[in-house]
């Protein structure tokens, strides 16, 4: 059994992927790992690059781009994870979802393993992610987008009062970026998940396409009794949106993801007046393209 199974889903980010794999293979520390690259039908030569330059990396070249959770589930199944309660004996102790536009310092993987090993109650953890300009990637520590948290976000209150514990909950801007803290979710760009918590919650929900699936996974893992932590003592570079900026679907899929998440976890307990505001906000942000999704029966 390996300590860590790393799944990297790639779509037309060959050069970033190459750099990411170089940093992974330069990792230091006493641990074992497997790397599975899932290529979602890239047209930029990514699979050929992986085969040529990284022969020890396991490559799954999907003929279709089924989205981010689809690709990650292909990788997780290759590692031995399948469904709730269905995990191979050889599956690694932890799975790591890692974006191809990240660069991990030599000690990052080992230190994240050490952190989670020391805290058996933690099911999911993520490091501090910084953008190329050195600023914090705000998505690396988040609260769930409940109707009220989303309202604070879309009304602008979170920007007006970022340090307020009530209004700044969306990206937890009220907390020190260097403070280790329990959170609702970390981001799928670097999301380390304990084997037992995957067995409890199952795989990613493929109803999502490229956003929201990490939030949903964290929600289900927390519902199963595990904790989620942000661990800023490990710092990882994240270019961010290297693939999604190429996609015309990105804005639509973000709003669609929020709609799916809301309906799945909050609609039944949301009063009508707040439900109407949530729907109006999604329609305003998503534009006419999101209207058929709003009207779709659930």
C-alpha positions, 0 to 999 in steps of 0.5 A: 500500500502506497502512502499517497495516490496523486490524481492529476486531471489535465486538459490542454495544459501540457507545459504546466503539467510537465512542470507540475510533474517535475516538481512532484518527482523532485519531492523529498521525504520518507514516503511512497506514492503513485501518480495517475494523470488523466488526460481529458481529450487534450489536443495539445500533445499532453499524453505524448509528453507524459509517455515520453518524459514521465514513463513511470507516471500512469496515464489514462488518456480519455477519449472524451472530456467528461469534466473535472470530477469525471476525470478525477474519478477515473484516477481514483478508481485506478488507485482502488477507490470505487464507491461507499465502502468499496476500497481495494486493499492496495488503495493508498492511505491518502488520495491527492487531487492535484491541478496540473497548474500547481508546483509543489516544493520538495517537502510539501507532499511529505509535510502534508502527509505528516500533518494528516498522520498526526491528526486522525480526525481530519478527513480532508486537508489542503495547504496555503495556495499562492498565485504567481504574484505571491497573493493568496488564492482565496479559494484554498479555504472556504465556507460552504456557499449557504444561501446566507453566505452566498447572499453576503458574497453577491450583495458585495458585503463580503468585499465591503467587510472582508474581516468581519466573521459574518460577512467574510465567510465565503473565502474566510477573509476574516482569518489570518492566511497563516493561521491553521484553521478548520474550514468547510472545504479546501479547493480541488487544486490541492485536496488531500483526502484520507482513505477512510473518508473516501470509503465513507463518502464515495467518489466525486459527483459527476453531475458537476462538470468543472466547479463545485465538486470539491465543495460537494465532496467536502460536504459529504465527508464532513457529514460522515463525521470527518474534519476539514483543515487548512494547513498554511505551513505548507505553501504551494504555487497555483497558477489558477484557471490555466485550463478554465480560461480556455473554456467558453463554458467556465462562467456557465459551469460555475453558476450551474455548479452553484445551482446544483450544490444549492438544490442538493444541500439547501433547497429543502430547508430554504424559505421561499423568499430566500430561495427567490433571491438565490435563483435571481442571483444565479440568473443574474450572474449566469445570464440567459444560458442558465435559465434552462437549468433553473427551469429544469425539474429536480 
